[in-house]
């Protein structure tokens, strides 16, 4: 297994302000220093990073600087996370204009994966048709990612129309995109991450780990997630790809990353 870390802990999860008025600029954004995140993630002992599309786009026109920063700290760019509503036909082309721009830059930066979190919830609730429209958009997004040599995956997420186990099952029957299980989001949505990994082993090319307990996302080992069982399920399927640890916020981002890395080294890899 190869272990990475998401840069979103540095600054927390926000959105790009231009997205309020322009869908084509509706990026995810961690409102902190990507440079500091890279330094801290390397110091904590990880091999790679994932970052939000908005943080990658901050290097537009100076991508060499970003690549050099990664090289200086001996880190790989695992992937880029992007989001989309995907159920509103009137803005779909604007969303795909953004996604294509992100995919091109991610590929140029050396990323392996492009992760999609999508599926808006309407003000009047979820409609039956939303799942088929979302699935069609995800298949289109997967094809787009493939044109740039990126591995596309769907990431179920709280606050979308795919947060519960039945919703995930429904969507996955309608789309061919890979699944990136986020173990904490799955549990918070009422699911069993071990069961999800076992159910979709043939569609998992990338994984997000974070712990969960008392309604909060936590560093690995501080919640109740059954990471030993998840690792066993992944090994049984001969999974040998990236696992990225993600934590939306922590009072000390470096310490949050270090806590999870100690847990990986002492509890997960020693038992390998």
Secondary structure, DSSP 4 states (H G I P E B T S, - for coil): -EEEEEGGGTT-EEE-GGGGT-GGG--EEE-S-HHHHHHHHHHHT-SEEEEEHHHHHTTTT-HHHHHHHHHHTT-EEEEEEEEE--S-GGGHHHHHHHHHHHHHHHHHHT--EEEEEE----TT---THHHHHHHHHHHHHHHHHHHTTPEEEE---TTSS--SHHHHHHHHTT---EEEEEHHHHHHTT--HHHHHHHTGGGEEEEEE-EEETTEEE-TTSS---HHHHHHHHHHTT--SEEEE--S--SSHHHHHHHHHHHIIIIISTT-
